[in-house]
Amino acid sequence: MSRQRISDLPPNQTLYVNNLNDKINVETLKKSLREVFAAFGGIIDIIAMKSLKRRGQAWIIFKEVSAATNSLKSLQGFPFYNKPMKINYSKTKSDIVAKADGTYVERPKKIVKREDLRKGKTASSAAEKKGAAPAAAAAATSASQKSIQDRIGWNPNQTAVNAPAAAPAAAAPAVAAAAAAAPKPGGVSDPNRTLFVENLPAEATDTMLAMLFRQYPGFQEVRLIPGRNVAFVDYQNEYQAGMAMQGLQGFAMTPEVKLALSYARK
């Protein structure tokens, strides 16, 4: 299956990112976005707001259009705080860019009538009451009860190579046991809690890898080896490492690069 279609909007320096986890503090969100997107080029500013209407979305303003384009192609659907990012070019030029190139025109201020405010307040109160029960029920569902496939939340067009669908948490011992029982070619290590990750794209960072691997239970840390396009990922035990390896084997971080995972040599 083909990857998600690239934006039909004309390329510009500003990206619009939505489907972000709205439970994350705005300052933490902006810091994490900067760490992920800065791998593709210089960033002028990141705009994210606390208001209910603006939650779950952000604008990333790059210094160069090429950097914005590369990050859009590479990070489309990337699991960011357990939700796949949806990225598009911004429909309008950012004020900061327009002021820099002399095309800025001040927007007319929107006048809100008192009647509209009262109506909006009443509607939002009704919506909150209506949504309270489903929200409470959803919160009661433990994350551990969801399958790894649900938790990874990656691009639905993504396919893994040489790996079946990710197993639920209850199947962890079976995954590791199967891996241990399978005949191993020369040089292959026994199952252990550390994964060796190869074929990383040049723009990969510790933050990007942590976002990807920590969606599997037991994740502890990522150690990226500079200049070698490889990394080590630690889990609490070999069962959890086996689940992550099965789910992410052959995973395409970019259209050209697919991950190769194995147990680290001890």
C-alpha positions as CSV (number, residue, x, y, z in Angstrom):
1,M,0.0,0.0,0.0
2,S,1.2,3.5,-0.7
3,R,2.1,6.0,2.0
4,Q,-0.2,8.9,2.8
5,R,-0.4,11.4,-0.1
6,I,1.8,14.5,0.2
7,S,0.0,17.8,0.8
8,D,-1.8,19.4,-2.2
9,L,-1.2,22.8,-0.7
10,P,1.8,24.8,-2.1
11,P,5.0,24.3,-0.1
12,N,5.9,27.0,2.4
13,Q,8.0,27.5,5.5
14,T,5.1,26.7,7.9
15,L,3.7,23.3,8.7
16,Y,0.3,22.7,10.3
17,V,0.4,19.7,12.6
18,N,-2.7,18.2,14.2
19,N,-3.9,15.0,15.9
20,L,-1.5,15.8,18.7
21,N,-2.1,14.5,22.2
22,D,-4.1,17.3,23.9
23,K,-3.3,16.0,27.4
24,I,0.3,17.1,27.1
25,N,1.3,20.4,28.7
26,V,1.7,23.1,26.0
27,E,5.3,24.0,26.9
28,T,6.3,20.3,27.1
29,L,4.6,19.8,23.7
30,K,6.5,22.6,22.1
31,K,9.8,21.4,23.5
32,S,9.2,17.9,22.2
33,L,8.1,19.1,18.8
34,R,11.3,21.2,18.5
35,E,13.5,18.2,19.4
36,V,11.8,16.1,16.7
37,F,11.5,18.7,13.9
38,A,14.8,20.4,14.4
39,A,16.5,17.3,12.9
40,F,15.4,18.6,9.5
41,G,16.5,22.2,9.7
42,G,16.4,25.5,11.6
43,I,13.2,26.5,13.3
44,I,12.1,30.1,13.7
45,D,9.1,29.4,16.0
46,I,6.6,26.8,17.2
47,I,3.1,27.9,18.0
48,A,0.8,25.8,20.2
49,M,-2.1,27.1,22.3
50,K,-3.9,26.1,25.5
51,S,-7.4,27.1,24.4
52,L,-9.9,24.3,23.9
53,K,-10.4,25.1,20.3
54,R,-6.7,25.1,19.5
55,R,-5.6,22.1,21.5
56,G,-4.1,19.1,19.7
57,Q,-2.5,21.2,17.0
58,A,0.6,23.3,16.3
59,W,2.4,25.3,13.7
60,I,6.1,24.7,13.0
61,I,7.8,27.6,11.2
62,F,11.0,26.7,9.5
63,K,13.7,29.0,8.2
64,E,13.7,27.1,4.8
65,V,10.9,25.7,2.7
66,S,13.1,22.6,1.9
67,A,13.4,21.8,5.6
68,A,9.6,22.0,6.0
69,T,9.1,19.7,3.0
70,N,11.6,17.1,4.2
71,S,10.1,16.9,7.7
72,L,6.5,16.7,6.2
73,K,7.6,13.7,4.1
74,S,9.6,11.9,6.9
75,L,7.3,12.5,9.9
76,Q,3.9,12.1,8.3
77,G,2.1,9.6,10.7
78,F,5.0,9.5,13.2
79,P,3.7,8.4,16.6
80,F,4.1,11.4,18.9
81,Y,3.0,10.8,22.4
82,N,1.1,7.7,21.3
83,K,-0.8,9.5,18.4
84,P,0.2,9.6,14.7
85,M,0.9,13.2,13.6
86,K,-1.0,14.6,10.7
87,I,1.1,17.1,8.9
88,N,0.2,19.6,6.1
89,Y,1.6,22.9,4.8
90,S,-0.1,25.8,6.4
91,K,-2.9,27.4,4.3
92,T,-1.5,30.9,5.0
93,K,1.9,32.4,5.5
94,S,2.9,32.9,9.2
95,D,2.9,36.4,10.5
96,I,6.6,36.2,11.4
97,V,7.5,35.2,7.9
98,A,5.2,37.8,6.3
99,K,6.8,40.5,8.5
100,A,10.3,39.4,7.4
101,D,9.5,39.5,3.7
102,G,7.4,42.7,3.8
103,T,4.1,41.1,2.9
104,Y,2.4,41.3,6.3
105,V,-1.1,42.8,6.4
106,E,-2.8,43.2,9.8
107,R,-6.0,41.0,10.1
108,P,-9.3,42.7,11.1
109,K,-10.2,41.8,14.7
110,K,-13.2,39.6,15.1
111,I,-16.0,41.1,17.1
112,V,-17.9,38.7,19.3
113,K,-21.4,39.6,20.5
114,R,-22.6,38.9,24.0
115,E,-25.4,36.8,22.7
116,D,-22.9,34.6,20.9
117,L,-20.8,34.2,24.0
118,R,-23.9,33.1,26.0
119,K,-24.9,30.6,23.3
120,G,-21.4,29.2,23.2
121,K,-21.2,28.8,26.9
122,T,-24.5,27.0,27.1
123,A,-23.6,24.7,24.2
124,S,-20.2,23.9,25.7
125,S,-21.8,23.1,29.1
126,A,-24.2,20.7,27.5
127,A,-21.4,19.0,25.5
128,E,-19.3,18.6,28.6
129,K,-22.1,16.9,30.5
130,K,-22.9,14.6,27.5
131,G,-19.3,13.7,27.1
132,A,-18.5,13.1,30.8
133,A,-19.8,9.5,31.0
134,P,-17.9,8.2,27.9
135,A,-14.8,10.0,29.0
136,A,-15.0,8.3,32.5
137,A,-15.5,4.9,30.9
138,A,-12.6,5.5,28.5
139,A,-10.3,6.5,31.4
140,A,-11.2,3.3,33.3
141,T,-9.9,1.2,30.4
142,S,-6.3,0.3,31.3
143,A,-3.7,0.9,28.6
144,S,-2.3,-2.6,29.3
145,Q,-5.5,-4.1,28.0
146,K,-5.0,-2.6,24.5
147,S,-3.1,-4.5,21.9
148,I,0.3,-3.2,20.9
149,Q,-1.1,-2.5,17.5
150,D,-3.6,-0.1,19.0
151,R,-1.0,1.6,21.1
152,I,1.6,2.1,18.4
153,G,-0.9,4.3,16.5
154,W,1.3,4.5,13.4
155,N,0.4,5.3,9.8
156,P,-2.3,2.8,8.8
157,N,-0.6,2.3,5.5
158,Q,2.6,1.1,7.2
159,T,3.5,-2.5,6.8
160,A,6.2,-4.5,8.5
161,V,8.6,-6.8,6.7
162,N,9.0,-10.4,8.0
163,A,6.9,-9.7,11.0
164,P,3.3,-10.6,11.9
165,A,1.0,-8.1,13.5
166,A,2.1,-7.0,16.9
167,A,1.0,-9.3,19.8
168,P,-1.0,-8.2,22.8
169,A,0.8,-7.9,26.2
170,A,-0.5,-11.3,27.4
171,A,1.4,-12.9,24.5
172,A,4.8,-11.5,25.6
173,P,6.2,-14.8,27.1
174,A,5.1,-16.7,24.0
175,V,6.9,-14.2,21.7
176,A,10.2,-14.5,23.6
177,A,9.8,-18.3,23.9
178,A,9.3,-18.7,20.2
179,A,12.3,-16.5,19.5
180,A,14.4,-18.6,21.9
181,A,13.3,-21.9,20.4
182,A,13.8,-20.9,16.8
183,P,17.1,-22.1,15.2
184,K,19.6,-19.3,15.2
185,P,22.1,-18.7,12.3
186,G,25.7,-18.0,13.2
187,G,26.3,-14.7,15.0
188,V,22.7,-14.3,16.2
189,S,22.4,-13.5,19.9
190,D,20.1,-15.1,22.4
191,P,17.0,-13.1,23.5
192,N,17.8,-10.4,26.0
193,R,16.4,-7.1,27.1
194,T,18.5,-5.0,24.7
195,L,17.7,-4.5,21.0
196,F,20.2,-3.5,18.4
197,V,18.7,-1.2,15.7
198,E,20.3,-0.8,12.3
199,N,19.4,1.1,9.1
200,L,18.4,4.3,10.9
201,P,17.9,7.4,8.7
202,A,20.5,10.1,9.0
203,E,18.0,12.5,10.5
204,A,17.1,10.1,13.4
205,T,17.4,11.5,16.9
206,D,17.1,10.1,20.4
207,T,13.8,11.8,20.8
208,M,12.3,10.4,17.6
209,L,13.4,6.8,18.5
210,A,12.2,7.1,22.1
211,M,8.7,8.3,20.8
212,L,8.6,5.1,18.6
213,F,10.0,2.5,21.0
214,R,8.4,3.6,24.3
215,Q,4.9,2.8,23.0
216,Y,5.8,-0.9,23.8
217,P,5.6,-1.8,27.5
218,G,8.8,-1.9,29.5
219,F,10.8,0.7,27.5
220,Q,13.7,2.2,29.4
221,E,16.1,4.1,27.1
222,V,17.5,4.6,23.7
223,R,21.3,5.0,23.0
224,L,21.9,6.4,19.5
225,I,25.5,5.9,18.2
226,P,26.5,9.1,16.4
227,G,27.7,8.7,12.8
228,R,26.9,5.0,12.5
229,N,23.1,5.0,11.9
230,V,22.6,2.4,14.7
231,A,21.2,2.5,18.2
232,F,20.6,0.3,21.3
233,V,17.2,0.2,22.9
234,D,16.7,-1.2,26.5
235,Y,13.6,-2.8,27.9
236,Q,12.9,-4.2,31.4
237,N,13.1,-7.8,30.2
238,E,13.6,-10.0,27.2
239,Y,9.9,-10.6,26.7
240,Q,9.1,-6.9,26.3
241,A,12.1,-6.5,24.0
242,G,10.8,-9.4,21.9
243,M,7.4,-7.7,21.5
244,A,9.0,-4.5,20.3
245,M,11.3,-6.3,17.9
246,Q,8.4,-8.3,16.4
247,G,6.2,-5.2,16.0
248,L,8.9,-2.9,14.5
249,Q,10.9,-5.3,12.4
250,G,11.2,-3.8,8.9
251,F,9.4,-0.6,10.0
252,A,9.8,2.2,7.5
253,M,10.8,5.4,9.3
254,T,11.1,7.0,5.9
255,P,10.0,5.8,2.5
256,E,13.6,4.7,1.7
257,V,14.8,3.3,5.1
258,K,13.4,0.3,6.9
259,L,14.6,-0.7,10.4
260,A,16.5,-3.9,11.0
261,L,16.2,-5.1,14.6
262,S,18.0,-7.9,16.4
263,Y,19.0,-8.8,20.0
264,A,22.2,-7.0,21.1
265,R,25.2,-9.2,21.6
266,K,26.2,-9.7,25.2
